[in-house]
Amino acid sequence: MTALELVQGFGLYNFSLSDVHRPRTVEEVQALVARFKSEGRPYVCRGAGRSYGPVATHPGGAVIDFSLLNNAVSLDAESGVMKLQAGATIGDLWRYAVPRGFWPPVVPGTMFVTMGGAVSANIHGKNHYKRGSFCEHLEAITAAGPGGELIRIPKDDPRLEEFVAAYGARGPIVEIELGMKRIETGYFDVEGFTLPSLSETLAAFESGKETWEYQVAWIDCYPSGADLGRSAVHVANHTPAGEIPAGKGFDLADQEVPGTIAGIVPKGLLAQVLALFTFDLGMHAVNTGKFWAGKLLGHTRYRQPLVHFNFLLDSIPDWRRAYRPLGFIQYQIFVPKERGLDVLTEAIKLQHRLGVVSYLGVLKRHRADRFRNAYTPEGYSLALDFPVTRSNSAALIQLCRTYDRLVAEAGGKVYRAKDCVGSFERSQEFLALRT
Ligand SMILES: Cc1cc2nc3c(=O)[nH]c(=O)nc-3n(C[C@H](O)[C@H](O)[C@H](O)COP(=O)(O)OP(=O)(O)OC[C@H]3O[C@@H](n4cnc5c(N)ncnc54)[C@H](O)[C@@H]3O)c2cc1C
């Protein structure tokens, strides 16, 4: 056994002390899996640890960390299929694909997620209502079987279901083959505007569904009454060639997010400034300021590099340190469309009643997923960030447990990758996956 290491969920609230193994080759993965099997030792797979909760931690047990298994990356320009090892990240992916005229059909809000983590959570993006989830675009995966043997599973093989959103329960994925999207330029045409209420935001998502490839709304969770759920919405489409020259924006330099503001102030300072506001009144002020700044700007139209639009938060180095010492939890609830307004309204009102208001709320539109472990109904999701403090933890757990009931009663789901306070029932469901 190697020395124990601190292994954390992204929210810092969940952690374990584990012996961590970092294979660099597929053969090393195979050998590890065979060894764990012969020793009868359970293990947990880990990608980049970008899941907020405990899914990539293993108290007292072994962890196979795939972050160094990231060498082989290739793209067949004819078929548009990209092959990547499990530890390659979305960042590795776009840096290879954009100069060749391709973009991933589905990306999450951060580029640090690995391919293994993307399949195992079946991640979604801001275009879920149009393109579905990450695993809908898989051509094949290669997994290490229980004895370490390699198994290639093409997309029409029913065994693929066992790995999709299975959170590593079926063992390691070592490589994926992903169908990519061709792009004409490296830019989005973006529009931004504010809306005064949740009902108007949901209505805007419905009317924008056909027009826009991407839609996302930041929700200010503080106001009540007529202003409840007011938002700043961003919608985007790929900029076609003709508007600008074909291939413009394919240079990596056009996509990389600058490390400074106005070429002077290091972005690292932003996390420190953010930390000064990371308390209830401070975040109330930040949310209010953001809404009114958006309202004053009015309806804006601009062109933005693909990476800047999708991975905004990644440009602030280690922003989560604003939540130290106890960390934060994220909770993302998914509700069917017909229950969207009443359940999400109640979800925000509950925060007010319990005195724990989310510092950041993000609303997305979704479609139903075809996989067995699907968590996305045809409807909406609201992702919520809460700091964990000594004084709020009891109310926070009560809020999440009440959300569990509210969402279950409405026929919705909670996203496991962002479930930091998983209920007993959900732990049992997950254990059942492992058998
Ligand atoms: C800032 C931020 C924004 C985010 N935005 C979104 C978003 O918009 N949409 C979305 O869907 N998610 C989002 N997420 C969540 C994130 O996409 C998922 O949690 C994802 O699974 C993390 O991938 P990872 O590589 O870090 O995997 P980890 O978090 O390390 O692991 C996730 C799961 O995958 C399993 N796993 C990892 N690698 C392997 C492997 N090789 N073989 C088998 N199992 C494996 C682990 O056991 C674990 O159960 C966001 C996270 C952050 C921090």
The ligand as an SDF file (V2000), in Angstrom:
LIG
                    3D

 53 58  0  0  0  0  0  0  0  0999 V2000
  -16.6950   24.5480  -12.4730 C   0  0  0  0  0  0  0  0  0  0  0  0
  -17.4320   23.2840  -12.8290 C   0  0  0  0  0  0  0  0  0  0  0  0
  -18.4180   23.3240  -13.8020 C   0  0  0  0  0  0  0  0  0  0  0  0
  -19.1120   22.1540  -14.1580 C   0  0  0  0  0  0  0  0  0  0  0  0
  -20.0680   22.2400  -15.1170 N   0  0  0  0  0  0  0  0  0  0  0  0
  -20.7450   21.1330  -15.4890 C   0  0  0  0  0  0  0  0  0  0  0  0
  -21.7100   21.1710  -16.5360 C   0  0  0  0  0  0  0  0  0  0  0  0
  -21.9780   22.2240  -17.1150 O   0  0  0  0  0  0  0  0  0  0  0  0
  -22.3180   20.0020  -16.8820 N   0  0  0  0  0  0  0  0  0  0  0  0
  -22.0380   18.8200  -16.2760 C   0  0  0  0  0  0  0  0  0  0  0  0
  -22.6120   17.7920  -16.6510 O   0  0  0  0  0  0  0  0  0  0  0  0
  -21.1330   18.7510  -15.2710 N   0  0  0  0  0  0  0  0  0  0  0  0
  -20.4700   19.8780  -14.8780 C   0  0  0  0  0  0  0  0  0  0  0  0
  -19.5310   19.7850  -13.8850 N   0  0  0  0  0  0  0  0  0  0  0  0
  -19.3190   18.5030  -13.2250 C   0  0  0  0  0  0  0  0  0  0  0  0
  -18.2990   17.6410  -13.9910 C   0  0  0  0  0  0  0  0  0  0  0  0
  -18.4720   17.7180  -15.3790 O   0  0  0  0  0  0  0  0  0  0  0  0
  -18.4730   16.1590  -13.6020 C   0  0  0  0  0  0  0  0  0  0  0  0
  -18.4450   16.0170  -12.2220 O   0  0  0  0  0  0  0  0  0  0  0  0
  -17.4100   15.2560  -14.2180 C   0  0  0  0  0  0  0  0  0  0  0  0
  -17.7360   13.9120  -13.9620 O   0  0  0  0  0  0  0  0  0  0  0  0
  -16.0190   15.5340  -13.6380 C   0  0  0  0  0  0  0  0  0  0  0  0
  -15.0550   14.7990  -14.3700 O   0  0  0  0  0  0  0  0  0  0  0  0
  -13.6510   14.4010  -13.7300 P   0  0  0  0  0  0  0  0  0  0  0  0
  -12.7600   13.9820  -14.8370 O   0  0  0  0  0  0  0  0  0  0  0  0
  -13.1590   15.4690  -12.8550 O   0  0  0  0  0  0  0  0  0  0  0  0
  -14.0410   13.1180  -12.9130 O   0  0  0  0  0  0  0  0  0  0  0  0
  -14.0670   12.8580  -11.3330 P   0  0  0  0  0  0  0  0  0  0  0  0
  -14.8320   13.9430  -10.6870 O   0  0  0  0  0  0  0  0  0  0  0  0
  -12.6940   12.6110  -10.8620 O   0  0  0  0  0  0  0  0  0  0  0  0
  -14.9080   11.5150  -11.3080 O   0  0  0  0  0  0  0  0  0  0  0  0
  -16.2740   11.5300  -11.6680 C   0  0  0  0  0  0  0  0  0  0  0  0
  -16.8030   10.0910  -11.7280 C   0  0  0  0  0  0  0  0  0  0  0  0
  -16.2180    9.4430  -12.8400 O   0  0  0  0  0  0  0  0  0  0  0  0
  -15.5870    8.2390  -12.4490 C   0  0  0  0  0  0  0  0  0  0  0  0
  -14.4090    8.1030  -13.3130 N   0  0  0  0  0  0  0  0  0  0  0  0
  -13.4730    9.0410  -13.5730 C   0  0  0  0  0  0  0  0  0  0  0  0
  -12.5690    8.5560  -14.4590 N   0  0  0  0  0  0  0  0  0  0  0  0
  -12.9510    7.3080  -14.7430 C   0  0  0  0  0  0  0  0  0  0  0  0
  -12.4340    6.2800  -15.6060 C   0  0  0  0  0  0  0  0  0  0  0  0
  -11.3340    6.4600  -16.3450 N   0  0  0  0  0  0  0  0  0  0  0  0
  -13.0940    5.1020  -15.6710 N   0  0  0  0  0  0  0  0  0  0  0  0
  -14.2260    4.8900  -14.9520 C   0  0  0  0  0  0  0  0  0  0  0  0
  -14.7530    5.8030  -14.1210 N   0  0  0  0  0  0  0  0  0  0  0  0
  -14.1310    7.0020  -14.0350 C   0  0  0  0  0  0  0  0  0  0  0  0
  -15.2420    8.4350  -10.9740 C   0  0  0  0  0  0  0  0  0  0  0  0
  -15.2020    7.1800  -10.2880 O   0  0  0  0  0  0  0  0  0  0  0  0
  -16.4020    9.2760  -10.4990 C   0  0  0  0  0  0  0  0  0  0  0  0
  -17.4950    8.4420  -10.1460 O   0  0  0  0  0  0  0  0  0  0  0  0
  -18.8150   20.9260  -13.5090 C   0  0  0  0  0  0  0  0  0  0  0  0
  -17.8110   20.8810  -12.5380 C   0  0  0  0  0  0  0  0  0  0  0  0
  -17.1250   22.0470  -12.2080 C   0  0  0  0  0  0  0  0  0  0  0  0
  -16.0420   21.9690  -11.1680 C   0  0  0  0  0  0  0  0  0  0  0  0
  1  2  1  0
  2  3  1  0
  2 52  2  0
  3  4  2  0
  4  5  1  0
  4 50  1  0
  5  6  2  0
  6  7  1  0
  6 13  1  0
  7  8  2  0
  7  9  1  0
  9 10  1  0
 10 11  2  0
 10 12  1  0
 12 13  2  0
 13 14  1  0
 14 15  1  0
 14 50  1  0
 15 16  1  0
 16 17  1  0
 16 18  1  0
 18 19  1  0
 18 20  1  0
 20 21  1  0
 20 22  1  0
 22 23  1  0
 23 24  1  0
 24 25  2  0
 24 26  1  0
 24 27  1  0
 27 28  1  0
 28 29  2  0
 28 30  1  0
 28 31  1  0
 31 32  1  0
 32 33  1  0
 33 34  1  0
 33 48  1  0
 34 35  1  0
 35 36  1  0
 35 46  1  0
 36 37  1  0
 36 45  1  0
 37 38  2  0
 38 39  1  0
 39 40  1  0
 39 45  2  0
 40 41  1  0
 40 42  2  0
 42 43  1  0
 43 44  2  0
 44 45  1  0
 46 47  1  0
 46 48  1  0
 48 49  1  0
 50 51  2  0
 51 52  1  0
 52 53  1  0
M  END
$$$$
